[in-house]
Amino acid sequence: MTLRVGVNLLWMVPGVVGGSEDATVSMLHAVLDDAAPEVDVVAFVLPSFETAHPGLADRLELVVAPVDGRSKVRRVVAENTWLPRAARRARVDVTHHGGGVLPPAVRGRATITIHDLQPLDLPANFSAVKQRYLSLTLGPSARRALITAVPSGFTRERVIDRLGADPARVCVVPWVVRRILRLESLPPTPVDGPYVIYPAITYPHKNHMVLLDAFAAVADQPDLRLVLIGGAGSSEQAVLDRIARPDLAGRVVKLGRVQPDVRDSLLSHAQMVVVPSRYEGFGLPALEAMAAGVPVVVADIPALAEVVPEEVPRVGVDDVAGWRDSIAMLAGDAARRAELSAAGRAGATAFTPQRTATAMVDVWQRAAATST
């Protein structure tokens, strides 16, 4: 018998939630590719979803919410009023809430994904209102949900320790890279010459400032440039101000949010991807680079250590000199880049769509079999 799952995507405002948006889209593609006979997915979405993700929208049964997502308050109200009614009309067996919060008004069998506990672990990165809201809702959500999915062992430990969740009901559903880069089908890269790339929204925990200070100190690679892609976060102005200083004049290309094919082209032609983030629930940029055969240098934090093989350089988040030296060394050593490319490709093979789909469907099936 096919399990009918309703997936709440009202939290997924395009370009705002970062890697969790890409991860959720890839997870749903994986489920549709590998578990279609077992699961029928109904997605409850914002009106912008079809434009932002046309390839996925064409594959899903969509129910479009009567809110546009620009107002967080209206979106939360819709999750507690419109969504429960829509789920009943859609006759779903299980509802899955990918934004980490289980709306209080939702009844019946429900599961959630908590991508990370950054709002609790790094509260200074959030407004007082958002931090307060999440501090009040994350714990009850994890305890009410029949199963909580998390992307990594690190996040699983944080959910159990910080939220008091039952370990038997917290399951790792790893993120996945679904796209395979086909160089012949990609547009030309908009950046000439050798470059390092960092794909990240300019949020404080993404640590752009340390990276910029380090790159300014890379003196023996005058033609090397740093390319920054990703939407504007709360550190955007600070990043722009730092780029404008004389020691980085002409050396940083900031492109903001780019189309997926442009992003893929930039990634495939980069000498390396750097991920200096202070906090991650998983580490999708590193995995994407590895899958594309691009060398990576990552911050020495637990979630990234789960993703990258031991050969990958790891640098302390505040170690400006360490980032400088790692970038300069790798930029000047083609043989080492080739070694890291091969190691990364091998490491990425563990993160398959089938693995993700199987783990996600298992979460839903366990919930469906649980008495409420």
Beta strands, then each sheet from edge to edge (+ up, - down):
strand 1: 3-8
strand 2: 39-45
strand 3: 61-64
strand 4: 94-97
strand 5: 110-113
strand 6: 147-150
strand 7: 170-172
strand 8: 195-199
strand 9: 225-229
strand 10: 252-256
strand 11: 272-275
strand 12: 296-299
strand 13: 314-315
sheet 1: 3+ 2+ 1+ 4+ 5+ 6+ 7+
sheet 2: 10+ 9+ 8+ 11+ 12+ 13+
end
